[in-house]
Amino acid sequence: MKNIFKNKISILLVLVSAIVFTGCEDTIEGINSDPLAALEIDPALLMPEILLGGITANRTVEQFQMSTHSQHWSFSANFGVFRNPERGTISPNTVNNIFFGNYTTSLRNLAQMRILTERNNPAARNIIGQAKVLEAFTYLNLTQVFGAIPFSEAIQVEEFPNPNFDSQEDVLRGVAVLLDEAIAELATDTDIVDGADLIYGGNRENWIRFANSLKLKALMLIANVDPTSVAADIQALASQPMITENQYEAKLDYLDQAGNQNPIFTLIVQFAGGSQDFYSGGSTLVTLMNNNNDPRRAAYFNELDGGGFAGQPQGSLILDTAQFSQVSDDIIVATLPDRYATAPETNFYLAEAALLGLITGGPAAADTFYQAGISTSLGRYDGLPNEVPAGDKATYLASARGSIAGDSQADALRKIHEEHYVADFMRHMESWTTIRRNQVPDYEPITQTVLTDNINRYQIPLSEITSNPNAPAVEALITPMFFQN
């Protein structure tokens, strides 16, 4: 195999090229323009900008407030940027940055990455596969936030200057098809982006695992509403390589150097001198973990001075570190990664699929996947300052929480969903999806919220609504997603 990108220093060229490649358009018509038509560039140069400037930028900046929607966090700083989203007011800047950032910096450049490869190195099918996996991931992210989005007509300016919006169901099914195409492109060893691949360094097998795991998630979201239509696809997928061990997780690592640090950590340094007192543990999550004597509490949160852990009620905005446990100083660090797909997530989806008969193996297989989900979650911080001690891991796995063998289907399913919810900590959008999809655990009432229910979606930016005649009517924030039941 010929590696087409070896010198990571060249990634810096992206900072220059991004000025040309990513404009400030705030409509889908602008998004569908061809920003690279007059230029030739190695497609490998686009990947860091896609990952850092397109996908991860808004996942770690705009989307951090989603941990309050999942009730993993409760803000303890009474500033509008914290107070408003927790109580049900979402900034137009937030939705603009998520929506247009994903379409412009991510999807537009991914489309160009494929175009350039097809034009200049058409035998490099693995690069096409990498691009399609990231396209599928981006669309999956967008639909989890907005519901209906441009998909089948997106990024095609000549044919669709004002693209229609596809329903969330159609997007999820389309994502599964797109991932099938990606997997086919990755099936044979060819040239691949490696040095600029900040996720896997050009490991083709891991890209296949990533694709299969994303496909499983898309299908399980559909299965929550229409299981029979995807049962055969899930069964066929169950035997394929997926992210079932922590070593395979898809993530983007930040570095402990100025300019390359996790933005949440940077915010703490800039506005709180490095002392983390903006983010408390949410009462919903901490209460669940307290009830189960969960050893991950010490990994997730700072212990109270008097011992133990206490979550802050949602929306209360009380800065009292003696009363409420703050998110751990060992979590909010410069190198905190953005985890795209994880082993616990995959294992818990497989456990659910086995328990419900969507894949073979029944309760025994479900229990095996369930235990793997807990084990990989407990082991996520191995080797770090907040590592869960081996004895605590063994005790938890030996407790009633460590197995679903002998449980009724309802009890087993609830435990799967609860453990999935706990394992999604610091995965802001994913934890929000988990609680919306499963309605487990029960939401806690939110103090002084402006809404009559929990936030289930963000609204399409107003600029898109007013400029695109094919944009749908605005949905209320509390309108459930297709995948909720």
C-alpha positions in Angstrom: 0.0 0.0 0.0 1.3 3.5 -0.8 0.8 6.0 2.0 -0.1 9.3 0.4 0.4 11.6 3.4 3.3 11.2 5.7 4.4 14.6 7.0 2.1 15.9 9.7 3.7 19.3 9.5 2.0 19.7 6.2 -1.3 19.8 8.1 -0.5 23.4 8.8 -1.2 24.1 5.1 -4.8 23.5 5.8 -4.9 26.7 7.9 -4.1 28.6 4.7 -6.3 26.5 2.4 -9.3 26.7 4.7 -9.5 30.5 4.1 -10.3 29.7 0.5 -12.2 26.5 1.0 -14.7 27.5 3.7 -16.6 30.7 3.2 -19.1 32.3 5.4 -22.2 31.4 3.5 -25.2 30.9 5.7 -27.6 29.2 3.3 -27.8 25.8 1.8 -27.4 27.4 -1.6 -24.0 28.7 -0.5 -23.2 25.4 1.0 -23.8 23.6 -2.3 -21.3 25.8 -4.2 -18.1 24.3 -5.4 -15.4 26.2 -3.4 -12.4 24.3 -5.0 -13.4 24.3 -8.6 -10.3 26.4 -9.6 -7.9 24.6 -7.4 -6.0 21.4 -7.2 -4.9 20.0 -3.9 -4.0 16.7 -2.3 -7.3 15.5 -0.7 -5.3 14.4 2.4 -4.9 18.1 3.2 -8.6 18.5 3.6 -9.1 15.9 6.3 -7.6 17.7 9.3 -9.8 20.8 8.5 -12.8 18.5 8.1 -12.2 16.9 11.5 -11.0 19.9 13.5 -12.8 22.8 11.9 -16.0 21.0 10.8 -16.9 17.9 12.9 -15.2 18.3 16.2 -15.3 22.1 16.5 -19.0 22.3 17.2 -19.2 19.0 19.0 -16.9 20.4 21.7 -18.0 24.1 21.7 -21.6 24.5 20.7 -22.7 21.0 21.7 -21.3 20.9 25.3 -24.7 22.3 26.5 -26.3 19.1 25.3 -25.0 17.4 28.5 -27.6 19.5 30.3 -30.3 18.2 27.9 -29.3 14.7 28.8 -29.1 15.8 32.5 -25.6 14.6 32.8 -24.6 18.1 33.8 -26.2 21.0 35.6 -24.5 24.4 35.1 -23.3 26.1 38.2 -22.3 29.4 36.6 -25.1 32.0 36.2 -24.1 33.4 32.8 -26.5 33.4 29.9 -24.3 31.0 27.8 -25.0 28.4 30.6 -28.3 29.5 32.1 -30.3 29.9 28.8 -29.8 26.5 27.2 -30.3 24.6 30.4 -33.6 26.4 30.9 -34.8 26.0 27.3 -33.5 28.9 25.3 -31.1 28.0 22.5 -28.9 30.7 20.9 -29.3 31.3 17.1 -25.5 31.3 17.0 -25.4 27.8 18.4 -27.8 26.4 15.7 -26.1 28.4 13.0 -22.7 27.1 13.9 -23.8 23.5 14.1 -25.9 23.5 11.0 -23.7 25.5 8.6 -20.4 24.4 10.1 -21.3 20.8 9.4 -22.5 21.5 5.8 -19.7 23.9 4.8 -16.6 22.8 6.6 -17.5 19.1 6.8 -19.7 18.0 4.0 -18.7 20.4 1.3 -15.0 19.5 1.8 -15.7 15.8 2.1 -17.5 16.0 -1.3 -14.5 17.8 -2.7 -12.2 15.2 -1.2 -14.0 12.5 -3.2 -14.1 14.6 -6.3 -10.4 15.2 -6.2 -9.6 11.6 -5.6 -11.8 10.4 -8.4 -10.2 12.9 -10.7 -6.5 12.5 -9.8 -6.1 9.1 -8.1 -9.3 7.0 -8.9 -7.6 3.8 -7.7 -7.4 5.1 -4.2 -10.8 3.7 -3.2 -9.9 3.7 0.5 -9.8 7.5 0.5 -13.3 7.5 -1.0 -14.3 5.1 1.8 -12.9 7.4 4.5 -14.7 10.3 3.1 -18.0 8.4 3.0 -17.7 7.2 6.6 -17.2 10.8 7.7 -20.1 12.0 5.5 -22.4 9.4 7.1 -21.2 10.4 10.6 -21.8 14.1 9.8 -25.3 13.4 8.5 -26.0 11.2 11.5 -24.9 14.0 13.8 -27.0 16.6 12.0 -30.2 14.6 12.1 -29.8 13.8 15.8 -29.8 17.6 16.4 -32.3 18.9 13.8 -34.4 15.9 12.7 -35.3 16.6 9.0 -32.2 17.9 7.1 -31.0 18.2 3.5 -29.6 14.8 2.6 -30.4 13.4 -0.8 -30.2 16.8 -2.5 -27.5 18.3 -0.3 -24.1 19.6 -1.7 -25.4 19.5 -5.3 -25.6 23.1 -6.3 -26.2 22.6 -10.0 -29.1 20.2 -9.6 -30.5 21.4 -6.3 -29.8 25.0 -5.4 -32.6 24.9 -2.8 -32.5 21.4 -1.6 -35.5 19.7 0.0 -35.2 18.3 3.5 -35.4 14.6 4.0 -37.3 13.1 6.9 -35.3 11.8 9.8 -36.3 8.2 9.0 -35.1 8.7 5.4 -31.8 10.2 6.6 -31.2 7.3 9.0 -31.9 4.7 6.2 -29.8 6.7 3.8 -26.9 6.9 6.3 -26.9 3.0 6.5 -26.7 2.8 2.7 -23.9 5.4 2.6 -22.0 3.3 5.1 -22.5 0.2 3.0 -20.9 2.1 0.1 -18.0 3.2 2.4 -17.4 -0.3 3.6 -17.3 -1.6 0.0 -14.6 1.1 -0.8 -12.6 0.0 2.2 -12.8 -3.7 1.4 -9.6 -3.8 -0.6 -6.2 -2.3 0.4 -5.4 0.8 -1.7 -3.9 4.2 -1.2 -5.3 5.8 2.0 -5.0 9.0 4.0 -2.8 8.2 6.9 -0.7 11.0 8.4 -3.6 13.4 8.1 -6.0 10.8 9.5 -6.2 12.1 13.1 -8.6 9.3 14.0 -6.9 6.0 13.0 -3.7 7.0 11.2 -4.8 5.2 8.0 -5.7 1.9 9.6 -8.2 0.5 7.1 -9.6 -2.2 9.4 -10.4 0.3 12.0 -12.3 2.5 9.5 -14.4 -0.5 8.7 -15.1 -1.0 12.4 -16.1 2.6 12.7 -18.4 2.3 9.7 -20.1 -0.8 11.0 -20.6 0.7 14.4 -22.2 3.8 13.0 -24.4 1.7 10.8 -25.5 -0.3 13.9 -26.4 3.0 15.6 -28.5 4.2 12.7 -30.3 0.9 12.4 -31.0 0.8 16.2 -32.5 4.3 16.1 -34.8 3.0 13.4 -35.5 -0.2 15.3 -36.8 1.8 18.2 -39.8 2.6 16.0 -39.8 0.0 13.3 -37.8 -3.0 14.3 -39.0 -5.5 11.6 -37.8 -3.3 8.8 -34.2 -3.4 9.9 -34.0 -6.8 11.8 -32.3 -8.6 8.8 -29.8 -5.8 8.4 -28.9 -5.8 12.1 -28.5 -9.6 12.1 -26.2 -9.4 9.0 -24.2 -6.7 10.7 -23.8 -8.5 14.0 -21.0 -10.8 12.6 -19.0 -7.9 11.2 -16.0 -6.2 13.0 -17.2 -3.3 15.2 -15.9 -1.1 17.9 -16.4 -3.5 20.8 -13.1 -2.9 22.6 -11.7 0.5 23.8 -8.6 0.2 21.7 -10.7 0.6 18.5 -12.8 3.6 19.5 -13.1 6.4 17.0 -11.9 9.6 18.6 -10.1 12.8 18.0 -7.4 13.5 20.6 -6.6 17.0 21.7 -3.0 17.9 22.8 -1.6 19.6 25.8 -0.2 22.5 23.8 -1.7 26.0 23.3 -4.0 26.1 20.4 -4.5 22.4 20.3 -6.3 21.9 23.7 -9.9 20.8 24.2 -12.0 24.0 24.0 -13.9 23.2 27.2 -10.6 23.1 29.1 -9.5 26.3 27.3 -12.8 28.0 28.4 -12.1 27.1 32.0 -8.5 28.4 31.8 -9.6 31.7 30.3 -12.6 32.5 32.4 -12.0 30.6 35.7 -8.3 30.5 36.0 -8.2 26.7 35.4 -10.4 25.9 38.4 -13.5 23.9 37.3 -16.6 25.3 38.9 -18.8 25.8 35.9 -20.2 22.2 35.5 -21.8 20.2 38.2 -23.0 16.7 37.9 -26.6 16.5 37.0 -28.9 15.2 39.7 -30.5 12.7 37.3 -27.1 11.0 36.5 -25.6 11.3 40.0 -28.7 9.9 41.7 -28.7 6.9 39.4 -25.1 6.2 40.1 -25.5 6.7 43.8 -28.4 4.2 43.9 -26.1 1.7 42.2 -23.0 2.5 44.2 -21.3 3.1 40.9 -17.5 3.3 41.1 -17.4 5.6 38.1 -18.6 8.4 40.3 -15.0 9.1 41.4 -13.9 9.1 37.8 -16.6 11.5 36.7 -16.9 13.9 39.6 -15.1 15.6 42.4 -16.0 14.1 45.8 -17.7 16.4 48.3 -15.5 17.6 51.2 -17.6 15.6 53.6 -17.5 12.5 51.3 -19.9 11.2 48.8 -21.4 12.6 45.6 -24.5 14.8 45.1 -26.0 16.0 41.8 -27.3 19.5 41.3 -31.0 19.9 40.3 -31.5 20.8 36.7 -31.8 24.5 36.1 -31.0 25.5 39.6 -27.7 27.3 38.8 -26.3 27.3 42.3 -22.6 27.7 42.7 -21.9 25.6 45.8 -19.0 23.2 45.4 -19.6 22.0 49.0 -23.1 21.0 48.2 -22.9 19.6 44.7 -20.2 17.5 43.0 -18.4 19.2 40.1 -17.3 17.5 37.0 -13.9 16.1 37.8 -10.8 18.1 37.3 -9.4 14.8 35.9 -12.1 14.9 33.2 -11.9 18.5 32.1 -8.3 18.4 30.9 -6.4 19.8 27.9 -6.3 16.3 26.3 -10.0 15.4 26.7 -10.8 13.7 23.4 -13.9 13.9 21.3 -15.2 10.4 21.2 -17.1 9.7 17.9 -17.9 6.0 18.5 -17.2 3.9 21.5 -17.0 0.3 22.7 -19.7 0.7 25.4 -22.1 2.3 22.9 -21.7 -0.6 20.4 -21.9 -3.3 23.1 -25.1 -1.9 24.6 -26.8 -1.6 21.2 -25.8 -5.3 20.6 -27.1 -6.3 24.0 -30.4 -4.7 23.3 -30.6 -6.2 19.8 -30.0 -9.7 21.2 -32.5 -9.2 24.1 -35.2 -8.1 21.6 -34.5 -10.9 19.1 -33.1 -8.7 16.4 -30.0 -10.8 16.4 -29.5 -14.4 17.4 -28.2 -15.5 20.8 -31.1 -14.4 23.0 -30.7 -13.5 26.7 -27.3 -15.2 27.0 -25.8 -13.2 24.1 -27.4 -10.1 25.5 -25.8 -10.6 28.9 -22.4 -11.1 27.2 -22.7 -7.9 25.3 -24.1 -6.1 28.4 -21.1 -7.2 30.5 -18.7 -6.1 27.8 -20.4 -2.7 27.7 -19.9 -2.2 31.5 -16.4 -3.5 31.4 -15.3 -1.2 28.6 -17.0 1.7 30.3 -15.2 0.9 33.6 -11.9 0.6 31.7 -12.1 3.8 29.8 -9.9 5.7 32.1 -7.3 3.0 32.7 -3.8 4.5 33.1 -5.2 8.0 33.8 -5.4 9.8 37.2 -9.1 9.0 37.5 -8.8 5.3 36.7 -11.4 3.1 38.3 -9.5 0.7 40.7 -9.5 -3.0 39.7 -11.2 -4.0 42.9 -14.0 -1.6 42.4 -14.5 -2.9 38.9 -14.7 -6.4 40.1 -17.1 -5.5 42.8 -19.4 -3.7 40.4 -19.4 -6.5 37.9 -20.1 -9.1 40.6 -23.1 -7.0 41.9 -26.6 -7.2 40.6 -25.7 -4.4 38.1 -23.0 -6.6 36.5 -25.4 -9.0 34.7 -28.9 -9.2 33.3 -29.0 -13.0 33.5 -32.3 -14.0 35.2 -33.9 -10.6 34.8 -37.2 -10.1 33.2 -37.0 -8.6 29.7 -38.3 -5.3 31.0 -35.8 -5.2 33.8 -32.9 -6.3 31.6 -33.8 -3.6 29.0 -33.9 -0.9 31.6 -30.5 -1.9 33.0 -29.1 -1.9 29.4 -30.5 1.6 28.8 -29.3 2.9 32.2 -25.8 1.6 31.8 -25.7 3.0 28.2 -26.7 6.4 29.6 -24.0 6.3 32.3 -21.3 5.2 29.8 -22.1 8.2 27.5 -20.7 10.7 30.0 -18.9 13.5 28.3 -20.4 12.6 24.9 -22.8 15.5 24.9 -25.0 14.8 21.8 -24.8 11.0 22.2 -26.0 11.1 25.9 -28.8 13.4 24.8 -29.8 10.9 22.1 -29.6 8.0 24.5 -32.1 9.5 27.0 -34.4 10.8 24.2 -34.5 7.4 22.5 -35.0 5.3 25.6 -36.7 7.7 28.0 -34.4 6.1 30.6 -33.7 7.3 33.2 -36.7 9.5 34.0 -36.1 13.2 33.3 -36.0 15.5 36.3 -38.1 18.6 36.3 -36.1 21.7 35.3 -36.2 24.9 37.5 -37.5 28.0 35.7 -37.5 26.4 32.3 -39.4 28.3 29.5 -40.6 25.1 28.0 -43.4 22.7 29.0 -41.3 19.6 28.3 -37.7 18.6 27.7 -35.7 19.8 24.7 -35.9 17.1 21.9 -34.4 19.0 19.0 -32.9 22.3 17.8 -34.6 24.4 15.2 -33.3 24.9 11.7 -31.6 28.3 11.5 -33.9 31.2 10.6 -31.6 32.3 7.7 -32.1 28.8 6.1 -35.9 29.0 6.6 -36.2 32.4 5.0 -33.8 31.8 2.1 -34.7 28.2 1.1 -38.3 27.9 -0.2 -38.1 24.1 0.3 -37.2 24.4 4.0 -39.9 22.9 6.3 -41.9 24.8 8.9 -40.2 25.4 12.2 -40.6 22.6 14.8 -41.0 23.4 18.5 -38.0 22.4 20.6 -40.1 19.9 22.5 -41.3 18.1 19.4 -40.1 14.4 19.6 -37.7 13.0 17.1 -38.7 10.1 14.8 -36.6 7.7 16.8 -38.3 8.4 20.1 -41.0 6.2 21.4 
